[in-house]
Amino acid sequence: MRVVLFMLILLVGCHPEISGEALHQLNGYWEIEKVTFPNGQTKDFMASTTIDYIEVKDRAGFRKKVQPKFDGTFETSNDAELFKIISNGNSFQFEYTGSSETRMENLIELSADRFSVTNRDTLTYTYKRYQPMNLEQ
């Protein structure tokens, strides 16, 4: 348990502080880039058939899975995970409340083209901004 706690502190400590003003950068389409496991191993994702759409306003929002189509549109359902973004001093957490169990993710990195979250199992999910394929090139 001490090792896991140390690794979590190390992960959070190695990333620049995220400001509340930067949270708007979460808006948009994101695809998973990699998962980092507690032992440091990673699983890279070269391509995915689904991407996440995130919309945030006033530290509340939703996240839903969508499937890109070749014509540039997205196929989606009405299912969405609702969340609040909670400030904990110099960090932020997603609090998902749409399911029967509340779950939390710590936001550890955020820029215009990338973000990472760590969950209670100390899995770190890194996302990159979705770029549609250009079939005309």
Secondary structure as GFF3:
##gff-version 3
##sequence-region A 1 137
A	DSSP	alpha_helix	2	13	.	.	.	ID=ss1
A	DSSP	three_ten_helix	20	26	.	.	.	ID=ss2
A	DSSP	beta_strand	28	36	.	.	.	ID=ss3
A	DSSP	beta_strand	42	44	.	.	.	ID=ss4
A	DSSP	beta_strand	51	57	.	.	.	ID=ss5
A	DSSP	beta_strand	60	68	.	.	.	ID=ss6
A	DSSP	beta_strand	74	76	.	.	.	ID=ss7
A	DSSP	beta_strand	81	88	.	.	.	ID=ss8
A	DSSP	beta_strand	91	96	.	.	.	ID=ss9
A	DSSP	beta_strand	103	110	.	.	.	ID=ss10
A	DSSP	beta_strand	114	119	.	.	.	ID=ss11
A	DSSP	beta_strand	124	129	.	.	.	ID=ss12
###
